[in-house]
Amino acid sequence: MTETMDTTGIWTAADSRALDAYARRQPNRTPLQRDERLWELLGEPEVEPEIELVTGLPHCTECDRPMRPFAAPKSLYPDTVARGGHGLCITHAKHRRDAASS
C-alpha cells in the first residue's frame, strides 16, 4: 500500500482511495467502530468564543487604542474602545463631530 501513497506528508484524494482499496482487500475485516480514545483526541472541539487578539484589531488613528468590532460586547474585548467610524475611536469621533458642528 505505501508504494502508491504520497510520501510528501500531504494527504491527497489518491491516498484516500489507495487506503480504501487496501482496507477492502483485508480478509475477515470487522465493521468500523468508534474508538473512544481517538474520539477524545480528534473529535469535535468544545465550542469556545472566538476572541481576536488585541494586536489584531484596528487602532484609533488619534490615540492608538485598539477598537473592538461594531456591536461587539466589551466583555469579549477587554481593554478596547468602541469604534466611532473613519478610523477613530468613539471618543475622538465625537470630538471631531462636535468640532465640525461648532
ChimeraX attribute file (.defattr): number of C-alpha atoms within 10 A of each C-alpha:
attribute: neighborCount
match mode: 1-to-1
recipient: residues
	/A:1	10
	/A:2	10
	/A:3	7
	/A:4	11
	/A:5	17
	/A:6	13
	/A:7	10
	/A:8	6
	/A:9	7
	/A:10	8
	/A:11	11
	/A:12	11
	/A:13	8
	/A:14	12
	/A:15	17
	/A:16	12
	/A:17	13
	/A:18	18
	/A:19	15
	/A:20	11
	/A:21	12
	/A:22	12
	/A:23	12
	/A:24	11
	/A:25	9
	/A:26	9
	/A:27	7
	/A:28	7
	/A:29	9
	/A:30	7
	/A:31	5
	/A:32	6
	/A:33	6
	/A:34	7
	/A:35	8
	/A:36	10
	/A:37	9
	/A:38	9
	/A:39	10
	/A:40	10
	/A:41	9
	/A:42	9
	/A:43	10
	/A:44	8
	/A:45	8
	/A:46	6
	/A:47	6
	/A:48	6
	/A:49	7
	/A:50	7
	/A:51	8
	/A:52	12
	/A:53	8
	/A:54	16
	/A:55	8
	/A:56	9
	/A:57	15
	/A:58	17
	/A:59	20
	/A:60	23
	/A:61	13
	/A:62	12
	/A:63	11
	/A:64	11
	/A:65	18
	/A:66	23
	/A:67	23
	/A:68	23
	/A:69	16
	/A:70	10
	/A:71	8
	/A:72	11
	/A:73	11
	/A:74	13
	/A:75	8
	/A:76	13
	/A:77	19
	/A:78	11
	/A:79	12
	/A:80	18
	/A:81	19
	/A:82	21
	/A:83	23
	/A:84	16
	/A:85	13
	/A:86	9
	/A:87	15
	/A:88	24
	/A:89	25
	/A:90	16
	/A:91	15
	/A:92	18
	/A:93	18
	/A:94	14
	/A:95	10
	/A:96	12
	/A:97	10
	/A:98	10
	/A:99	9
	/A:100	8
	/A:101	6
	/A:102	5
